[in-house]
Amino acid sequence: MGLWTLLEGFFLLANALAMLNEDRFLGPRGWSFSEVSGGGRAKSMKGQVIGLIYATQYLRFPLIFLNLAIILVKLVSG
């Protein structure tokens, strides 16, 4: 397992977190940002994970360009 494979794994995880929808998936399970930010539970593990999910959703457009770059690298390098 090389560095490139490890980076691809983290990139796939970031893509998966960016696709989660608050209204359809996160909200009904109690993972909405409003539930964590208001109660002072932002320092808990659940609050940290929800913050990570929202950070990846905020960076959705740069992820699109990174997807294109990785696809081009894969096409060129094989």
C-alpha positions as CSV (number, residue, x, y, z in Angstrom):
1,M,0.0,0.0,0.0
2,G,1.6,3.2,-1.1
3,L,1.0,6.8,-0.4
4,W,-1.1,7.2,-3.6
5,T,-3.5,4.4,-2.5
6,L,-3.8,6.0,0.9
7,L,-4.6,9.4,-0.6
8,E,-7.2,7.8,-2.9
9,G,-8.8,6.2,0.1
10,F,-9.1,9.5,2.0
11,F,-10.4,11.1,-1.1
12,L,-13.1,8.5,-1.6
13,L,-14.1,9.0,2.1
14,A,-14.4,12.7,1.5
15,N,-16.6,12.1,-1.6
16,A,-18.8,9.8,0.4
17,L,-19.2,12.4,3.2
18,A,-19.9,15.2,0.8
19,M,-22.8,13.3,-0.8
20,L,-24.8,12.8,2.5
21,N,-28.0,14.9,2.5
22,E,-29.1,16.5,5.8
23,D,-32.8,16.4,5.0
24,R,-33.0,12.8,3.8
25,F,-30.3,11.0,5.7
26,L,-28.7,13.0,8.6
27,G,-31.7,14.7,10.1
28,P,-33.9,11.7,10.7
29,R,-31.0,10.0,12.5
30,G,-30.3,12.9,14.8
31,W,-27.1,14.0,13.0
32,S,-28.1,17.5,11.9
33,F,-25.8,20.4,12.6
34,S,-28.5,22.4,14.4
35,E,-28.9,19.7,17.1
36,V,-25.2,19.7,17.9
37,S,-24.3,23.4,17.6
38,G,-27.0,24.7,20.0
39,G,-26.6,22.4,22.9
40,G,-22.9,22.8,23.5
41,R,-22.2,19.3,22.4
42,A,-19.9,20.4,19.6
43,K,-16.9,19.0,21.5
44,S,-18.2,15.5,21.7
45,M,-17.2,12.8,19.2
46,K,-20.6,13.0,17.5
47,G,-20.2,16.8,17.2
48,Q,-16.7,16.4,15.7
49,V,-18.0,13.9,13.1
50,I,-20.9,16.1,12.2
51,G,-18.5,19.0,11.8
52,L,-16.3,16.9,9.5
53,I,-19.4,16.0,7.4
54,Y,-20.4,19.6,7.0
55,A,-16.8,20.7,6.2
56,T,-16.7,18.2,3.3
57,Q,-20.1,19.3,2.1
58,Y,-18.9,22.9,2.2
59,L,-15.9,21.9,0.0
60,R,-18.0,20.0,-2.5
61,F,-17.0,22.2,-5.5
62,P,-13.2,21.8,-5.0
63,L,-13.9,18.1,-4.6
64,I,-15.3,18.1,-8.1
65,F,-12.1,19.5,-9.5
66,L,-10.0,17.0,-7.5
67,N,-12.2,14.2,-9.0
68,L,-11.4,15.5,-12.5
69,A,-7.7,15.7,-11.7
70,I,-7.5,12.2,-10.3
71,I,-9.5,10.8,-13.2
72,L,-7.0,12.4,-15.6
73,V,-4.0,11.1,-13.6
74,K,-5.5,7.6,-13.7
75,L,-6.2,7.8,-17.4
76,V,-2.6,8.9,-18.2
77,S,-0.8,6.6,-15.8
78,G,-3.0,3.6,-16.3
